[in-house]
Amino acid sequence: MTLIRTLINQDEFMGFYLLKELEVKQTNATPPKDYFDIVLCDASGQLPAKYWDVTPTDKETFFPMGLVKVQGIVQTYREKLQVKINRIRKATPEDGVSLTDFIRSAPIRPVDLIYTIKQAMASIMDEEIRTIVAFCVTKVEEKLMHYPAAKTHHHAYYAGLAYHIVRMLEIGEFICKQRPFLNADFIKAGIILHDIAKPEEMIAQMGIVSDYSVQGKLLGHISMASNWITEAAIQCGIDLQSDRVLGLQHLVLSHHNLGEWGSPVQPQTAEAVALHHIDSLDAKLQMVEDALETIPETEQWTPSIRGLENKPIYRLKL
């Protein structure tokens, strides 16, 4: 089977792929005709695709998260690759393909990621901070095994959220050694808690987000996590006005840094400043890594990366 990341302009190909996204749209013709606006994916990457002249039967046959066999050709549209699908059918049991074969996942086993997160949580010296973190993690522990960190922005794959947390913990450990004035307990807690409500914010299957939950749309993961900290403190008899509770809430509420990025307040403690930059560093480097890994090795430039001010990344020839 032809991997998506190996496809180049004018390649004709046939293979099995996952319909990561599918939307019925209409052309500008008179009268307008229905077509499928699709994102095809496999474990190596994804590409936008079009399937024209959709029939009523097609609209009852193909849905997101379905496996399909596709025959198509790669074309360039507005300087980006996209697939024109000539033939498409649903995969059958006789084809011998499984959904898990087409899912991109974190490079570390989820069970090992969760173990690392729990070890970091157990190493928090302050009992009240450790108690609050454990309370919040328990709410989403099962989903943490497989949830992505975002729909498209970064770590948008199976177990991506846990992988993001673990990589941040690695950076945080280094920062705390280099800057010992930082409170290591707050750094660890902030890293674990900053996105802990994302599994309740998003609706995901096999690491692919299909939509946002009602709570996610109305509250968002930042507000939800702050509420969980309050809930933990009340249930565990911890003073809501203590610096521990306020410090944890501030870490969560400020980690996006700016209002236009969804942050209710800006970082105003040393640990909050550190958390924002640890989060940003890991997220942005992962965007670059993902972009480089999911384009053909013959390509020198990645597509524009939204989280990097829509700049593409150049692959140096070394």
C-alpha positions in Angstrom: 0.0 0.0 0.0 1.2 3.5 -0.8 1.8 5.6 2.3 0.4 9.1 2.2 3.7 10.7 3.2 5.3 9.2 0.0 2.8 10.6 -2.4 3.9 13.4 -4.8 2.3 15.4 -7.5 0.8 13.4 -10.4 1.1 10.1 -8.5 -1.6 7.6 -9.4 -2.2 5.2 -6.6 -4.6 2.7 -5.0 -4.8 1.6 -1.4 -6.7 1.5 1.9 -7.0 4.6 4.0 -9.1 6.1 6.8 -11.7 8.8 6.2 -10.5 11.0 9.0 -13.0 13.8 7.9 -15.8 13.8 5.4 -18.2 16.6 4.6 -20.8 16.9 1.9 -20.5 20.2 0.0 -21.8 21.6 -3.3 -20.1 22.9 -6.4 -20.7 26.4 -7.8 -22.2 24.9 -11.0 -25.8 25.5 -12.1 -27.4 23.4 -10.8 -25.0 22.7 -8.0 -23.7 19.2 -7.5 -22.8 17.4 -4.3 -19.2 16.3 -3.7 -17.2 14.9 -0.7 -14.6 17.1 0.9 -12.4 14.5 2.6 -9.3 14.1 4.7 -7.6 10.8 4.0 -5.1 9.5 6.5 -2.9 6.6 7.5 -0.2 6.2 10.2 2.2 8.3 8.1 0.2 11.4 7.5 -2.9 12.9 5.9 -4.0 14.6 2.7 -7.1 16.5 1.7 -9.2 14.8 -1.1 -12.2 15.5 -3.3 -14.7 13.0 -4.6 -16.9 14.6 -7.2 -20.4 13.7 -8.5 -21.5 12.1 -5.2 -24.7 10.0 -5.4 -27.5 9.7 -2.8 -26.2 6.1 -2.2 -22.7 7.5 -1.6 -24.0 9.8 1.1 -25.6 6.8 2.9 -22.4 4.7 2.5 -19.4 6.8 3.5 -18.9 8.4 6.9 -15.9 9.7 9.0 -13.8 7.1 10.7 -14.5 4.5 8.0 -11.9 2.5 6.2 -12.0 2.8 2.4 -10.2 1.5 -0.6 -9.3 4.5 -2.9 -8.0 4.8 -6.4 -6.9 8.4 -7.2 -4.4 10.8 -8.4 -2.4 13.4 -6.5 -2.7 17.0 -7.8 -1.4 20.4 -6.8 -4.1 23.0 -5.9 -3.0 26.4 -4.7 0.6 25.1 -4.2 -0.7 22.2 -1.9 -1.1 18.6 -2.6 -4.6 17.1 -2.7 -6.1 13.9 -4.0 -8.7 13.6 -6.7 -10.5 10.3 -5.9 -11.6 8.4 -9.0 -13.0 5.3 -7.3 -13.9 4.6 -3.7 -15.5 1.7 -1.8 -15.8 0.7 1.8 -13.3 -1.8 3.2 -14.7 -5.3 3.9 -13.5 -7.9 6.4 -12.1 -9.9 3.5 -9.6 -7.0 2.9 -7.8 -7.9 6.1 -7.3 -4.3 7.3 -7.9 -2.9 10.8 -8.6 0.6 12.0 -5.6 0.5 14.3 -3.3 0.1 11.3 -4.2 3.6 10.1 -4.0 5.5 13.4 -1.1 7.7 14.2 -0.1 7.3 17.8 2.5 8.6 20.3 5.9 6.9 19.9 5.8 5.7 23.5 3.2 3.1 24.8 0.3 4.7 26.5 0.8 2.5 29.6 4.3 3.7 29.9 3.2 7.3 29.5 0.6 7.0 32.3 3.2 5.3 34.5 5.6 8.3 34.1 2.8 10.8 34.8 1.9 8.9 38.0 5.5 8.7 39.1 5.8 12.5 38.7 2.6 12.9 40.6 3.9 10.7 43.4 7.1 12.7 43.6 5.2 15.9 44.5 6.4 16.6 48.1 3.5 18.9 49.2 0.6 16.6 50.3 -2.2 19.1 49.5 -0.8 19.8 46.0 -0.4 16.1 45.4 -3.9 15.4 46.6 -5.4 17.9 44.2 -3.5 16.7 41.3 -4.4 13.1 42.0 -8.1 14.0 42.3 -8.1 15.7 38.8 -6.1 12.9 37.1 -8.6 10.3 38.5 -11.4 12.1 36.6 -9.9 11.3 33.2 -7.4 8.5 33.8 -9.0 6.1 31.4 -9.3 8.6 28.6 -5.8 9.8 29.2 -4.6 6.5 27.8 -5.7 7.4 24.3 -6.8 11.0 24.0 -5.0 13.5 21.7 -3.9 16.9 23.0 -5.8 18.8 20.3 -7.9 18.4 17.2 -5.3 19.6 14.8 -2.9 22.0 16.6 -0.3 19.7 18.2 0.0 16.1 19.4 -3.3 15.4 17.5 -3.0 11.7 17.6 -3.6 8.6 19.8 -2.2 9.2 23.4 -1.0 12.6 22.2 -2.1 14.3 25.4 -0.2 11.9 27.7 2.8 12.2 25.5 2.7 16.0 25.6 2.5 15.9 29.4 5.5 13.5 29.7 7.7 15.6 27.3 6.8 18.7 29.3 7.8 16.9 32.5 11.2 16.2 31.0 11.6 19.9 30.1 10.3 20.9 33.5 12.8 18.7 35.3 15.7 20.4 33.5 14.3 23.9 34.1 14.0 23.3 37.8 17.6 22.1 38.0 18.8 25.1 36.1 16.5 27.5 38.0 16.3 26.1 41.5 14.3 29.2 42.7 11.3 27.6 41.0 9.0 25.5 43.1 9.3 22.0 41.6 6.0 20.8 43.0 4.1 23.6 41.3 5.9 23.0 38.0 5.1 19.3 38.0 1.5 20.0 39.1 1.0 22.7 36.5 2.3 20.5 33.7 0.0 17.6 34.7 -3.1 19.9 35.2 -2.7 22.5 32.5 -4.6 20.4 29.8 -6.1 17.7 32.1 -9.7 18.6 31.2 -9.2 18.2 27.4 -10.6 14.6 27.4 -13.8 16.2 28.7 -13.6 19.1 26.3 -13.3 17.0 23.1 -15.1 14.0 21.7 -12.5 11.7 20.2 -12.2 8.1 18.9 -8.9 6.4 18.4 -7.1 9.7 18.9 -9.1 11.6 16.3 -11.4 14.4 17.5 -14.8 14.6 15.8 -16.3 17.5 17.8 -16.2 19.4 21.1 -18.5 18.4 24.0 -21.2 20.8 25.2 -19.0 21.6 28.3 -16.0 22.1 25.9 -17.9 24.6 23.8 -19.5 26.5 26.7 -16.6 26.4 29.3 -13.4 25.1 27.7 -10.7 23.0 29.2 -9.0 25.9 31.1 -12.1 26.8 33.1 -13.1 23.2 33.6 -9.6 22.3 35.1 -9.8 25.4 37.4 -13.2 24.2 38.6 -11.8 20.7 39.2 -9.1 22.2 41.4 -11.8 24.0 43.5 -13.8 20.8 43.6 -10.8 18.8 44.8 -10.0 21.4 47.5 -13.6 21.3 48.8 -13.9 17.6 48.9 -10.5 17.1 50.5 -10.9 19.9 53.1 -8.2 22.2 51.7 -8.5 26.0 52.3 -9.7 27.5 49.0 -7.8 30.8 49.9 -4.5 29.0 50.4 -1.6 29.8 48.1 -1.5 26.2 47.1 -5.0 26.3 45.6 -4.6 29.8 44.2 -1.2 28.9 42.8 -2.6 25.8 41.0 -5.6 27.7 39.6 -3.4 30.5 38.4 -1.1 28.0 36.6 -4.1 26.5 34.7 -5.8 29.8 34.0 -2.7 31.6 32.7 -0.8 28.9 30.7 -2.0 30.2 27.3 -0.5 33.6 28.3 -2.8 35.9 26.2 -6.5 36.5 26.1 -6.6 36.0 22.3 -5.1 32.6 22.9 -7.8 31.7 25.4 -6.1 32.7 28.6 -8.3 34.5 31.2 -5.2 36.0 32.9 -1.5 36.3 32.1 1.2 34.5 34.1 2.0 36.4 37.3 4.0 33.8 39.3 7.4 32.5 38.5 6.1 29.0 38.0 3.3 30.3 35.7 5.8 32.0 33.5 7.8 28.8 33.3 4.8 26.6 32.6 3.6 28.8 29.7 7.0 28.6 28.0 7.5 24.9 28.7 4.1 24.2 27.1 4.8 26.5 24.1 8.2 25.0 23.5 7.0 21.4 23.5 3.9 22.2 21.4 5.7 24.2 18.8 8.6 21.8 18.4 6.1 19.0 18.0 4.4 20.9 15.3 7.7 21.1 13.5 8.5 17.5 14.0 5.1 16.3 12.9 5.2 18.5 9.8 8.7 17.2 8.8 7.7 13.6 9.5 4.5 13.7 7.4 5.8 15.1 4.2 7.7 13.1 1.5 11.5 13.1 2.1 11.9 14.7 -1.3 10.0 17.8 -0.2 12.1 20.7 1.1 9.3 22.7 2.6 6.5 21.7 5.0 3.0 23.2 4.6 2.4 26.4 6.5 2.1 25.7 10.2 -0.8 27.6 11.9 0.9 27.6 15.3 4.0 29.1 13.9 2.4 32.2 12.5 1.5 30.2 9.3 5.2 29.8 8.4 6.5 26.7 6.6 9.6 24.9 7.8 12.6 24.3 5.5 14.4 20.9 5.7 18.1 21.7 5.7 20.3 19.5 3.5 23.0 18.1 5.7 
